[in-house]
């Protein structure tokens, strides 16, 4: 399904309202699928409390996204894609829930001697990322800032992306717990792809070059699919390996990451 949608964004069968409807409706099955996959982990009896809480937040994030996509379908077809709309408030609701999910995931314990380095590495990564987002998206968005809902929402999206990035960096540098297992790769890829799509959308929005149903829309859809795959992988691992076990941090794999960012 996702592959077919991605191909459609390039070939664009259909014109006008038909193409807009395909573009908007295309998200709904995958977002709903991701929400139900996360809900399955939330309700899994084999999961520990931290894992269940984390995937509960992810499930709520996907549910909020489903409501946002449904509202956007209505606004896009009936009211000509207004900005801002109630859909934007639900879109923004995804971010704090996703961050809470990331920060709730169990991770390997960090020795006291390594905590200082961990915070420095986190700071370097976030500062460099903030510089990129500020230069390409946020600064142009607030160049002619006028206090109002539209201006605040335009600035809120890149700031929310930085909040997700913070949750990702904290999880990666802490190293995810072994209970997450293979699902971590899917989860990390989903979040990074989501941020990349957001930033690309912000850049295109500033140049007024964004077109609904463009290949950029496929990035968000793939991100939702990866979210669902992460949940399915997590649930499968809970069934096969119900007991949690400690996983030592291998700092040799990560010490270059912040400096590569810089």
N, C-alpha and C positions, 0 to 999 in steps of 0.2 A: 504493500500500500504506500509506504513512504517513498520507495523507489519510483513508483508510478507518479506520485505527486511531484517529486523532484524533476522527473523528466518533463512533466507538464509545465513547470515554471520556465523551461527553456523553449518548448514548442508552442505553448499558449494556444491550445485548441479552444475556440470560443471567443466572443467579443463582448464588450460592454458589461452589462449587468450579469450576464452568464459567467464571464470570466471572474468578476468580482465575487460572485456567489461561490464558485469553485474554490477560489483562493481562501475565502473566509471559512466555509464549511469544512474544508480539508483538515483544519486543525482539530476539530471537535472530537472525532473518534480516538485520535492518538492521545490527546490530553485526558480524556475520560479513561482510556486504557491505563495511562500512567498513574492516575489517581487511584484506580482500583488495585493496581499492582502494589503501590505503596501502602494502601489500606490493608492488603493481605499480610504484609510484614508487621504492621501495627498490631494486628489481631493475633499474630502467631504466638502460641503458648511457649514455644521453645526459645523465644527471644528474651534477652534480659531487659530490664527496665529502661536503660539508656538507649538501647537499639530501638525498642518500641516507641519511645518518646520521639527519637529523631525521625523515624519514618512516619510517625503520626503528623509531625510538622510538615514533612514532605507531601504527605497525602492532602493535607489542608492547602498547601501551596498549589498543588495541581488542581484541586477543586476550585480554588479562587481563580486560577487561570482559565478553567473551563467556563466559569461564569463570565469572566472578562471577554473571552472569545465569543461567547454567545451574544453578549451585549453588543460587541463590535460588529458582528454579523448584522444585527438589527440596525444599528446606526449607519453602517456603511451602505446598506441597501435602501434604507428609507430616508435617512437624513444627510446623505452625502459625506460621510466620514468627518464629522465635526471634531474639533479639538478646542478645549477639553470636553470630555463626556464622562458619564458615570463609568464607562469601560476603563478609563485611565485609572480611576481609583482602585478598581479591582486588579488591574495589571500591576499597580504598585504594591498591592497587598501580597503578591507573590514573594517579593524580596525579603521582608522581615521574617516570614515563615521559613523561607529557604535558609536564611542565615541561622535561625534558631535550630533548624534541623542539622546543619553542618556542625554547629557548636555543641550539639547534644550527642553526636556520634562518639562512641567509646574510642579512645586512642591509647597508645602505649604510654606507660609512665615515663616522665622525663626526670632525669637526675637533677638535683639542685644545682650542681656545678654547670649544667648545660643550659639552665634557664635564661641566663643573661645573654648568651649567644643566640638562643632561640628568639628572644625579643628583638635583638639587633637585626637578625636576619629578616624577621617579619617586618620591622620598620623599613629596612632598605627596599624590600619588595613592594610594599604599599606606597612608599614615596615615589618610586620610579613609575609605578602604574598610574598613580594620581597625576604625575606630570604629563603622561601620555594622554590621559582622558581629558585633563584640563586644557591642553594645547589644542587638541583636535575637536573636542565636543563642547565641554562646559564653558570655556572662555568665549567662544563665538556665540553660544546660546544666551549668555548674560551680557553680551556687549551693549545691547540697547535695553537693558533690564528695566522693566516697569513693574512695580509691585502689583501682583494680581495672580489669580489662579493659574492662568496660562503660563506665565513666566515661572512660577514656582514649580509647576508640573514639568516644564521643559528642563529645569535644573535638577529635579528630583530623580529622574531616570539614571543619569550618569553617577550621581551620588549613591543611588541604590546598588548599581553595579559594583561600585567600590566596596560596599558593605558585603556583598557576596564574595568578592575577591578576598576580603579579610578572612571570612570564614574558611575559604579554600586554603589560604596560606597557613592559617593556624592548624588546619587538619593535616596538610601535607608535611609541614615541618615537625609536627608532633609525631607523625606517622600513624596511619589508621590502625586500629586494633585488628588482630587476626580474625575476629569474628566477622569483619566486613568482607574480607577475602577478595575474590575476583570482582565483586560488585563495585569496588572502589574505582577501578579504571573506567567503568561506565559512568559512574557518578561524576568523577573529575572531568571527563570528556564532555558530559552534558552541560556542566556549569560553565566550563571554558567556552564552549560553542555558543551558549546563551549570551555570555558577555560579549563575545566577538560580534554576534548578530546585533546586539543592542548598540554597540559602538558604531558599527557600519551603518545601522539605521539612522543614528544621530548625525553622522557625517552626511549621509544622503539627504536627510531632512533639512539640514542647513543649506545645502545646495539645491533643494527642491527637485532632486533627481529620483526620489524613491517612487516606485510604481508597484501597486498592489499586485501580487502574483508573480513577482520577480524571483530569480533564484535565491535572493536573500531570505525570502519566506521559507524556503526549504531548510535553511539552517536552524530556525526555531523548531520546525517539525522534527528534524533529526535529533535536536536536543531533547525534546519531549520523549522521543523513542528511547534514547539512551537512558533517560530517567527511569522509564519502565523496565528496561533491561537490567539496570542496577538493582531495582527492587526484586525482580524475578531471581536474579543471581543471589541476592541476599537471602531470600526465602529458601531457595534450594540449599544453600549452605547451612541454614539453620536446621533443615530437616536431616541433612547428612551428618552435620557436625554440631550437635546441639550444645556441647560443652565449649566454653570459651577457654582460651589459653593465652598466656602472655607472649608478646612478640617484642623482642629487643629492637631498639632503634639503631638503624645502620646509618650513622651520620656520614659515612664516606660517600654515600650516594647523593647527598643533598647539600654538602657544604659549598659547592660551587654555584648553586642555584641563585642566591641573591646577588652574587657578583656578576653572573651572566646577565641578570636583569639590569644591573647598574650599567 
